[in-house]
Amino acid sequence: MDYIITFTWDDEAAVWIATSNDIPGLVLESGSYDALVERTRFAIPELLSLNSSEQQPFSLTIKSERHERILL
């Protein structure tokens, strides 16, 4: 099973936020992209086991978005 995780940059809070339409309950944040990848890798198996009795191998696809406004 392949799960899609979206990382979005929140400029006001200065954090990356991880969410997924595929994994109910997944909402994590971190100021570091790499730290959020690690937190996500550890949280997802726990969330999947809480949402399903059957454990299967899975893969993650992480998509990231960061938009910045620049004033001239």
Buried (B, 14 or more C-beta within 10 A) or exposed (E): EEBEBBBBBEEEEEBBBBBBEBBEEBEBBBEEEEEBBEBBEEBBEEBBEEEEEEEEEEEBEBEBEEEEEEEE
